[in-house]
Amino acid sequence: MSPQAPPVATARALAERIAGEVGLVILGKPDEIRLAVSCLLAAGHLLIEDVPGVGKTLLARSLATVLGLDFRRIQFTSDMLPADITGAQIFERRSERLVFQPGPVFAQLVLADEINRAPPKVQSALLEAMEERQVSIDGESHALPSPFFVIATQNPLHQAGTFPLPESQLDRFLMRIGLGYPPAALERKLLRGDDRRELLATLRPLVDPGSLAGLQTAARAVRLGDAALDYVQALVRYTRESPEIELGLSPRAATDLVAAARAWALMNGHEGVYPEDVQAVFTAVAGHRLHGRDAGLPGAVEPARKVLDEVAIP
């Protein structure tokens, strides 16, 4: 039975409070915070890609605190093993049998910090967890907590010691966002103000897992009219037919786009999805899934932005 969804106005006010509370710690990034909250309301996983030191980990911890979620952090390194994430069967001398010892992935919100510093075999250990909400050890499946989110951070690929995430792994993330450097005025405030990690300790949960499930139900219930659906299909069709894009968006990506647009519409108090809601989330949903054939060339335009420029609202 689905949790009771609050009215749209109530859901919007609560979602805005969540974003505003996180904004007390992460300064000057309201759009990025709203995208991150929308991603979780759409029950998706989030990838944050940026240089070290801009607040990626702090954003994840802030979201976990405000949403009242059990939080675990996994620091990915080049010498990790899959069992370091999922857990393993341990021999218990007292009972003389193997007992499953859960790994750090058994939490409601898992921060996979610097995920692209681990080798591909370790990265792939997250695949089943992210897709199926379970892990399999020695032929036995173990369900993960509910809700279950992965927020992963990764450094730019040109940095030393990084392994690119395969397309199958990237496709598990509903959104990818970046934070970037703060504007000069806000950076000055950061330098003069309190340590952000100390401010994190002042945050208090605004919801619990049950209330969060209600918000997710409300997001799924946002009406998707023909105009918005036509626009989504036009965007997806363009990515599949354009000779400038190597591989178009999959049906899973299209479903993620709809879910994200519904969550964004809810945060804006819309009774239904507008094409503008689709535009607002498109780059975050499609940017890490699309690769242009001229990528890396001078003057190359990010494929997701080019799609938005080329496809008119029906």
Phi, psi and omega in degrees: 000129182288144176299153180293127179273132176288162175302156184304315182297319179293317180297318179297314181299320180290318178297321178293323176297320178299311180297319180295321179295317177297325180294345175291335181259316180263100187277142170074017181231051184297321181293318180295321178295317180296323176296317180298316179296319178300321180299316181288325176294333176274007177063034181248168177266151188239135175247126178247115182246121179188174179290158179297146171092010181258001174109019181297309181295321181296322177297315180298315181294323179296316179298317180298319181293311184293328180273358177067036185257145171296129191237136172224143179245132176244118177271111182281135179223168185288345183254015181286157173242154179306324181294338177293342180259309188275334187102181185204164174279125181244136179284122178262115186296323184297315182265351181056047177211164178279133180236134181285126176255106184299144176270181184293349178290346180276073176211162181286325174229118182251125174265111175268090189279128181054055186300330183274012170267352178265151179292162185305324181298324179284320177303319184290343178296338178277345188302306182296320181299317183288326185271316188258353184058038176202164173231151180244125179235120179053042176081001180248132182268141179231121182288142177273162180299162176234128000287167178223121178231146168245124168250114182252144172246148174215150178272156177306144189293342181283351181282151184295145174076027180247148177241126182296140176288135177292159182303323181296327178284316179300324184292343178283344179270123180294321181225154167233130177230165171232157180258318179074174179283148179285154173300157186303318183296319180286326177296324176297320177296321177298317183292327182271338189269194181287155175298132182299327180290330175289323177296328179303324181292343180272349180289146178232149180298134176262338178222172172240173181305326179293317178293322177298319177298324176295320177296320178295321176297318178297322179294317180294336183274354179296131186293137175248100182281173183297323182296314179293320180293321176300319181293317177301314182293326177294319178296314181295318180299320180298318181296331182276335184258343184290129177289350181272354181244130185293315183217125183284174181291139180277167173303325177297319179296320178296320177296319177297321180298317179296315181297318180293320179295322177297316180296319178295319178298319179299317180295338179260006176074023180274137176288334178221170180279126174263155174305328178296329176293321177295316179300320185297329184253353190299313183296320179293327181278321188260341189302321182273357181257343184254138178229122179281148180291339179257021182302137179092345179280150179303134178080004180295137181262139177304127186306318183297321179291324179294322178299315178299323180290326188271332186263119179279151175293126182301000000 
